[in-house]
Amino acid sequence: MTTRDATELFSEWALKNRDEGMESGHANSVNEMLNIAIPMLVGPFSAIDVGCGNGWVCRKLQSNDNCSKVVGIDGSIEMITKAKQKGGEFHLAKLPEWAPSQKFDLIHSMEFLYYLKDPLEMLKIFFNEWLNDKGVLIAGVDHYLENVESHDWPESLNVHMTTLSEEQWRQGMVDAGFTDVETRRVGLKLGFVGTLAISGRKP
Ligand SMILES: C[S@@+](CC[C@H](N)C(=O)[O-])C[C@H]1O[C@@H](n2cnc3c(N)ncnc32)[C@H](O)[C@@H]1O
């Protein structure tokens, strides 16, 4: 059986208001991720949230006094429709094909990268084409090799997921050119090994 496109699945979820469950379910991990990434930036910063869902992280970033601009992108039409209704700059954009017309100081993504066939190639594109010098990337993934509980997600959702280990993510960041590369577990709670948060800086 062929897998379905992740963006179609998430459009269905948006129509059933399951974006709200992701917003509350991912909040602890994202708060920790932003607390890691924002102090790595100096002065006012522009930001993009990749795979932004209903846009909740963009609205959170907008409330930061140092955030001069924030853009959200997602390949799901229903997610982007919801995001736009709540206000802000959002684009319907399918990766890896889409490219922004400007570079950013912060690239954030939560629970998005592993839906791509080649997420490590996307890290290189982020580094070379999307990020300003001294910019920071922070990405969170809950589907990864060490999270055994997540191994059946591709089959149960019938969606492609690329399963990488913590070390493969770390090496992928280094190979893309990032410095100060760190991988950490965030959003830890009973019965959950944590979101793997991957961060690094463009020199
Ligand atoms: C698990 S949801 C996470 C949404 C949001 N980051 C959050 O934490 O609530 C993954 C999102 O990635 C989007 N997505 C998946 N594959 C994509 C692709 N190839 N291009 C753009 N967006 C994609 C989906 O439409 C979905 O909204």
The ligand as a Gaussian input file, in Angstrom:
#p B3LYP/6-31G(d) Opt

LIG

0 1
 C        3.078000      16.929000      13.639000
 S        2.547000      18.400000      12.796000
 C        3.321000      19.662000      13.809000
 C        2.707000      21.019000      13.631000
 C        3.294000      22.105000      14.568000
 N        4.706000      22.249000      14.379000
 C        2.958000      21.816000      16.000000
 O        3.876000      21.514000      16.785000
 O        1.774000      21.903000      16.376000
 C        3.553000      18.397000      11.336000
 C        3.253000      19.512000      10.364000
 O        4.196000      19.438000       9.278000
 C        3.515000      19.659000       8.054000
 N        4.241000      18.985000       6.967000
 C        4.497000      17.665000       6.844000
 N        5.203000      17.427000       5.718000
 C        5.397000      18.626000       5.117000
 C        6.061000      19.050000       3.926000
 N        6.681000      18.184000       3.119000
 N        6.079000      20.367000       3.636000
 C        5.473000      21.271000       4.460000
 N        4.810000      20.930000       5.577000
 C        4.772000      19.627000       5.913000
 C        2.142000      19.078000       8.288000
 O        1.185000      19.613000       7.399000
 C        1.871000      19.403000       9.740000
 O        1.158000      20.608000       9.922000

